Amino acid sequence: MRWVAVVSLLLAVVACGSPSPPPAVSSTTQAPPPRDPVVQCADRLLYWLDRIRTSPDASGLDYQSMGLTGAEYEELIKLRELPPAPTPPTAEATAACTRLEALPKPSTGSAWPG
């Protein structure tokens, strides 16, 4: 009698078939637009400013360890010289990054002489 129940269960599973395929992804789905480079830069500067002010282990890091460019690091040093305030200096960081974005970009060629 038990084998009848097992066979019946197996037949029921086979009769149901495989689960339906997942719905097709719409071709109109688009990736979100990239974030504004000025906003990304300001976020990096404000993150490191907070980290330097609150964590003594961060003060010895160089700009490469922080993932900053040399110019961003110089702006971070300027922000660090501002007196601590209850709110982050978002406007100052945004202004600094706006200046940095306005600078000419280096060429993407190899730095090695040909």
C-alpha positions in Angstrom: 0.0 0.0 0.0 2.8 2.3 0.8 4.4 1.9 -2.7 1.1 3.0 -4.2 1.3 6.3 -2.3 4.9 6.8 -3.5 4.1 6.0 -7.1 1.0 8.3 -6.9 3.1 11.1 -5.5 5.8 10.7 -8.2 3.2 10.7 -10.9 1.7 13.9 -9.5 5.1 15.6 -9.5 5.8 14.5 -13.1 2.3 15.5 -14.2 2.9 19.0 -12.9 5.9 19.5 -15.0 8.7 21.9 -14.4 8.1 25.3 -13.0 7.3 28.0 -15.4 10.2 30.0 -16.7 10.8 33.4 -15.1 9.2 36.3 -16.8 11.2 37.9 -19.5 13.1 41.1 -18.5 11.7 44.1 -20.3 14.1 45.6 -22.9 13.0 49.0 -21.7 14.6 48.5 -18.3 17.6 50.8 -18.1 20.4 51.1 -15.6 20.3 54.1 -13.4 22.1 57.1 -14.7 25.7 57.6 -13.4 26.1 59.8 -10.4 27.3 63.3 -10.9 31.2 63.3 -10.6 31.0 66.4 -8.4 28.7 64.7 -6.0 30.9 61.6 -5.9 34.0 63.7 -5.3 32.2 65.6 -2.5 31.1 62.4 -0.9 34.7 61.1 -0.9 36.0 64.3 0.6 33.4 64.4 3.3 33.9 60.8 4.2 37.6 61.2 4.6 37.2 64.5 6.5 34.9 62.8 9.0 37.2 59.7 9.2 40.3 61.9 9.8 38.6 63.9 12.5 37.1 61.0 14.4 39.7 58.2 13.9 43.3 58.7 14.8 44.4 55.7 12.6 43.2 57.5 9.4 45.4 60.6 9.8 48.5 58.8 8.6 47.0 57.6 5.3 48.2 59.1 2.1 46.0 60.1 -0.8 46.5 56.9 -2.7 45.4 54.8 0.3 42.3 57.0 0.5 41.5 56.5 -3.2 41.9 60.2 -3.9 43.7 62.1 -6.6 46.5 64.5 -5.5 44.2 67.5 -6.2 41.4 65.9 -4.1 43.8 65.3 -1.3 44.9 69.0 -1.4 41.2 70.0 -1.1 40.8 67.6 1.8 43.7 69.3 3.6 42.0 72.7 3.1 38.7 71.3 4.4 40.5 69.8 7.4 41.8 73.3 8.3 38.2 74.5 8.7 36.9 74.7 12.3 34.8 71.7 13.2 31.1 72.4 12.8 28.0 70.4 13.9 27.2 69.7 10.2 29.6 68.6 7.5 31.0 71.3 5.2 29.0 70.1 2.3 28.9 73.4 0.4 32.7 73.8 0.7 33.3 70.2 -0.5 31.0 70.7 -3.4 32.6 73.9 -4.4 36.1 72.3 -4.2 34.9 69.4 -6.4 33.3 71.8 -8.9 36.7 73.5 -9.2 38.4 70.2 -9.7 35.9 69.0 -12.4 36.6 72.3 -14.3 40.3 71.5 -14.6 41.5 70.0 -17.9 41.7 66.2 -17.9 45.0 64.5 -18.6 45.3 62.5 -21.8 44.7 58.8 -21.5 47.9 57.9 -23.4 50.8 55.9 -21.9 53.1 57.8 -19.6 56.1 55.8 -21.0 58.1 57.4 -23.8 57.7 55.7 -27.1 
